[in-house]
C-alpha cells in the first residue's frame, strides 16, 4: 500500500553519514512513489530539512559508492569555479565565476567581513535568463552563510535532491566550501543545514537503499 502524502520533516544529525542514513530511512518509509518529468520512477519525500551538527567527522558513509578521491575532485570543482569538461553548468562556475565576472563566494566573504551579522551573505545558482530555457538546470539553488558567535554556518536549498546517489558528495563538497569560507573569515566552520524540497531515491537505487534501511550489509 502506497504511503499517504506527508510534507515536512526535521532531522538533527550528528554528522554527514548520520544525515544520509536517517534521510534515506525517512524517504524509504514515508515517501511516495511518483514518475518524474523525465519518466524516471522515484520515491520522494517533500521538504526534508537536515541539520548536521558536525560536518567534519564521519564525512563519507560506509555504504556510498563515492570514495575520497572522487569526493575531493567534486569539492575542488565546487570551490574553484572551473568547468574544464565544459558541462552545461557546474555549481562552482555559477557560484565563483559567472561569465568571468561574478564571484558570489568572494561577495559572501567580503559581506561578512564588513558586517558579522549580515543576512545578505547569500549565493544563488539559478539564473532566470538561462535556466527557464534550459533542459539541464541546477538542483542546488541557494547557499546562505550566517556568522554567529565566531562560527559560520551554511544552509543549502535544493529544489531537487538525489538523496540516494548525490547527497554524500553534495555534503562533502559543501563541508569543504564552508571550511574555505570560515578560513577566509578567521572563524570556525559550524553547522550545515540542507533543505531538500524534493528529497528522492531513484528506482535503480531501491534495492541498495532497502538493504541499507533494513540493516542488511
C-alpha positions as CSV (number, residue, x, y, z in Angstrom):
1,X,0.0,0.0,0.0
2,X,1.4,3.4,-1.0
3,X,2.1,5.9,1.7
4,X,-0.1,8.9,2.0
5,X,1.5,12.2,1.2
6,X,3.4,13.6,4.1
7,X,5.1,17.0,3.8
8,X,7.9,18.3,6.1
9,X,10.3,16.6,8.4
10,X,13.2,17.9,10.5
11,X,16.2,15.7,11.3
12,X,19.1,16.6,13.6
13,X,22.1,14.6,12.6
14,X,25.4,14.1,14.3
15,X,27.5,14.1,11.1
16,X,27.1,13.6,7.3
17,X,26.9,9.8,7.5
18,X,24.2,10.0,10.1
19,X,22.3,12.5,8.0
20,X,22.4,10.3,4.9
21,X,21.3,7.1,6.7
22,X,18.5,8.9,8.6
23,X,17.4,10.8,5.5
24,X,17.2,7.5,3.4
25,X,15.1,6.0,6.2
26,X,12.6,8.8,6.1
27,X,12.3,8.8,2.3
28,X,12.1,5.0,2.1
29,X,9.5,4.6,4.8
30,X,7.4,7.8,4.4
31,X,8.0,8.9,0.8
32,X,5.6,8.4,-2.2
33,X,6.4,6.7,-5.5
34,X,6.0,9.1,-8.5
35,X,7.1,9.3,-12.1
36,X,9.0,12.5,-12.8
37,X,9.0,14.6,-16.0
38,X,11.8,12.5,-17.5
39,X,9.9,9.3,-17.0
40,X,12.0,8.1,-14.1
41,X,10.4,6.4,-11.2
42,X,11.4,7.8,-7.8
43,X,10.4,7.5,-4.1
44,X,10.0,11.1,-2.9
45,X,9.6,13.0,0.3
46,X,8.8,16.7,0.1
47,X,10.5,19.2,2.3
48,X,13.2,17.3,4.2
49,X,15.3,19.5,6.4
50,X,18.5,18.1,8.0
51,X,20.7,20.0,10.5
52,X,24.2,18.5,10.7
53,X,25.9,19.3,14.0
54,X,29.4,18.3,13.0
55,X,30.1,18.1,9.2
56,X,33.8,17.2,9.8
57,X,33.6,13.7,11.3
58,X,32.2,10.6,9.5
59,X,32.1,12.6,6.3
60,X,31.9,9.5,4.0
61,X,29.1,7.0,4.6
62,X,30.2,3.4,4.6
63,X,27.7,2.3,2.0
64,X,28.1,5.1,-0.5
65,X,29.8,4.5,-3.9
66,X,31.8,7.7,-3.5
67,X,35.4,7.4,-2.4
68,X,37.7,10.1,-1.1
69,X,39.4,10.7,-4.4
70,X,36.2,11.3,-6.3
71,X,34.8,13.4,-3.4
72,X,37.9,15.6,-3.4
73,X,37.6,16.2,-7.1
74,X,33.9,17.1,-6.7
75,X,34.8,19.5,-3.9
76,X,37.6,21.1,-5.9
77,X,35.2,21.7,-8.8
78,X,32.7,23.3,-6.4
79,X,35.2,25.6,-4.8
80,X,37.4,26.6,-7.8
81,X,34.7,27.6,-10.3
82,X,36.4,25.6,-13.0
83,X,34.5,23.9,-15.8
84,X,37.3,22.0,-17.5
85,X,35.0,19.4,-19.0
86,X,32.6,22.0,-20.4
87,X,29.5,20.8,-18.7
88,X,26.3,22.8,-19.4
89,X,26.7,24.1,-15.9
90,X,28.6,23.4,-12.7
91,X,27.8,24.7,-9.2
92,X,31.3,26.1,-8.9
93,X,31.0,28.1,-12.1
94,X,27.7,29.6,-11.0
95,X,29.0,30.4,-7.6
96,X,32.5,31.5,-8.3
97,X,32.9,32.5,-11.9
98,X,29.7,33.5,-13.6
99,X,30.6,34.8,-17.1
100,X,34.1,35.5,-15.7
101,X,32.7,38.5,-13.8
102,X,30.8,37.4,-10.6
103,X,32.3,35.5,-7.7
104,X,29.5,35.1,-5.2
105,X,31.6,33.3,-2.6
106,X,34.0,36.2,-2.6
107,X,31.0,38.5,-2.2
108,X,29.8,36.4,0.8
109,X,33.2,36.6,2.4
110,X,33.5,40.4,2.0
111,X,29.9,40.9,3.2
112,X,30.6,39.0,6.4
113,X,34.0,40.7,6.9
114,X,32.2,44.1,6.8
115,X,29.2,43.1,8.9
116,X,29.3,39.9,11.1
117,X,25.5,39.8,11.5
118,X,24.7,40.3,7.8
119,X,21.7,38.5,6.5
120,X,22.8,39.1,2.9
121,X,25.6,36.6,2.6
122,X,23.7,34.5,0.0
123,X,24.8,32.9,-3.2
124,X,22.5,31.5,-5.8
125,X,22.9,29.2,-8.8
126,X,19.6,29.7,-10.6
127,X,20.0,32.2,-13.5
128,X,16.5,33.0,-14.7
129,X,17.5,34.1,-18.2
130,X,19.4,30.8,-18.7
131,X,17.5,28.2,-16.7
132,X,14.0,29.0,-17.8
133,X,15.1,28.0,-21.3
134,X,17.4,25.0,-20.5
135,X,16.8,21.3,-20.1
136,X,19.6,20.8,-17.5
137,X,19.2,23.1,-14.6
138,X,20.8,23.3,-11.1
139,X,19.4,21.1,-8.3
140,X,21.1,23.2,-5.6
141,X,19.6,26.6,-5.8
142,X,21.0,28.6,-2.9
143,X,23.8,28.7,-0.4
144,X,23.4,31.0,2.6
145,X,26.0,31.8,5.2
146,X,25.4,33.1,8.7
147,X,28.2,34.3,11.0
148,X,27.2,34.0,14.6
149,X,29.3,33.6,17.8
150,X,32.5,33.2,15.9
151,X,31.2,30.4,13.8
152,X,30.0,30.5,10.2
153,X,27.0,28.2,9.4
154,X,25.7,27.2,6.0
155,X,22.2,26.5,4.8
156,X,21.8,24.9,1.3
157,X,18.5,24.8,-0.5
158,X,17.9,22.0,-3.1
159,X,14.8,22.1,-5.4
160,X,15.6,18.5,-6.3
161,X,17.8,16.2,-4.4
162,X,19.0,12.8,-5.4
163,X,19.4,11.6,-1.8
164,X,20.5,8.1,-2.6
165,X,23.2,8.9,-5.1
166,X,24.3,12.5,-4.7
167,X,23.8,13.5,-1.0
168,X,27.2,12.3,0.3
169,X,29.0,14.1,-2.5
170,X,26.9,17.3,-2.1
171,X,27.6,17.4,1.6
172,X,31.3,16.6,1.3
173,X,31.7,19.5,-1.2
174,X,29.6,21.8,1.0
175,X,31.7,21.0,4.0
176,X,34.8,21.9,2.1
177,X,33.2,25.1,0.9
178,X,32.2,26.1,4.4
179,X,35.7,25.3,5.6
180,X,37.1,27.6,2.9
181,X,34.8,30.5,3.9
182,X,35.5,30.0,7.6
183,X,39.2,30.1,7.0
184,X,39.0,33.3,5.0
185,X,37.0,34.8,7.8
186,X,39.3,33.6,10.5
187,X,36.5,31.7,12.4
188,X,35.4,28.1,12.9
189,X,33.1,26.3,10.4
190,X,29.8,25.4,12.1
191,X,26.7,23.5,11.2
192,X,25.4,22.7,7.8
193,X,21.6,22.6,7.1
194,X,20.1,21.1,4.0
195,X,16.6,21.8,2.8
196,X,15.6,19.3,0.2
197,X,12.3,20.3,-1.4
198,X,12.1,17.0,-3.3
199,X,14.3,14.5,-1.5
200,X,14.2,11.4,-3.5
201,X,15.7,8.0,-4.3
202,X,15.8,6.8,-8.0
203,X,14.4,3.3,-8.8
204,X,17.8,2.0,-9.8
205,X,19.0,2.6,-6.1
206,X,15.9,1.0,-4.4
207,X,17.5,-2.4,-3.8
208,X,20.6,-1.0,-2.3
209,X,18.6,1.5,-0.1
210,X,16.2,-1.2,1.0
211,X,19.1,-3.3,2.2
212,X,20.6,-0.3,4.0
213,X,17.4,0.7,5.7
214,X,16.8,-2.9,6.8
215,X,20.4,-3.1,8.1
216,X,21.5,-5.7,5.5
217,X,25.2,-5.3,4.5
